[in-house]
């Protein structure tokens, strides 16, 4: 399984990458819209774990590009805010499969990645 992590908090991204590697996933960590889109142009991914509040670019642009370029990829949005806590993100992004808090334990998020990446 191939996972793209788009996370501006490098330490958190590395923690997640290690958790998924223990489960056998191959993960790439990037921190911006430009890096994510460049990766999606060149590599197929099964799951994208995407920080909603990117400081360099737009999470929606990454999701939209993935929907076009990698339509089978599922997007798990993560956030440290209450923005979109009403579930409206699923109305904006058709490839969204989950929306969780950034503080979720890495093992819980890894289980979600495993679940959605297997489908």
N, C-alpha and C positions, 0 to 999 in steps of 0.2 A: 504494500500500500504506500502511496506517495502523498505526502502532506505538505502543503505550503502554509507556513505560519507568517502572517503579516502583523507584526507587533512592534510598536514603538518602544516599549520597555524591553531593552535587550536582555536583562537578567531574567525576566519572566519568560521571554521567548526561549532562552537557553534551557530553563527549567522544564518547559513543556517539551522541547525537542528531546531532551534526555528521557523524559517519561515515556514518550512514544517510541523511542529507539529500543527501550526495554521490551516493548511489545512487538518489535519487529518492523515497525514502520520506518520508512526513509523520509526524513523531514528536512526541509529547507527553510531557513529563517531569513526574512527580509523585514525592512522597517518602513518602507514607503510605497506609495502608489506606483511610482515609476519602476522600482525594483520588482514589485509584484507583477506588473504587466509584462515586463521584460521576461520574467521567469515563465509566465503563462504562455508567452509567444513561443517559447522553445521547449517546454516540458509539459507532459501530461500530468495532471494531479487528480487524485481521488477526492480529497477533502482540503478545503481552505479554512483555516482558523484565522478570522479577520477581526482586528481591533476596530470597533466602530468609530472611535475618535482619533483617527490618524492625524498627526500634526503636519505630515508631509503628504498632502494629497487627500483623496476622498475614498472612503471605504465603499461607497456606492459605485464609484467608477471602477474599482477593482471587481466588485460583484458583477456589474454589467458586462465588463470585458470578459470575465470568466464565463458568464452565461452565453456569450457569443462564441468565444474561442474554445472553451472546454465545457460544453453543455452538460456533460455527465457529472462534473465536479459539484459536490455539495458544499455549502458554506455554513460554517458555524460562526456566528457573530459573538464576540465577547466585548464587554464594556465594564468600566468602573464607575459608570454614572447611572442615573435612573432614566436617561433618555431612551425612548422606545420601549419602556417597561410595559406599555400597554399592548405589546405584541404587533404593533403596526408595521414593524420591519418586514413581516411576512407579506404584507400588501405591497411593499416597495421593491422587494427582491424575491423573484420567483425561485431562485436557487437556494434561498435560506432554508436550513433544516432545523436550526436551533439558535437560541439566544440565551447566553449565560453570563453571569458575573465574572469578571476577571479574577476575583479572589477564590473562585471555585478550586478545589484541590486538583492538582495536575492529573492524579489518577482518575478522578471522575471525568475530566475532560478527555483523557486518553480513552476511556471506555466509550464515550460518545463518538470519538474519531473512529474507533474500531467498528462500532455499529454502523455508522453512516458510510464508512469507507468500504465495508463489505457488501453493501447493496448496489 
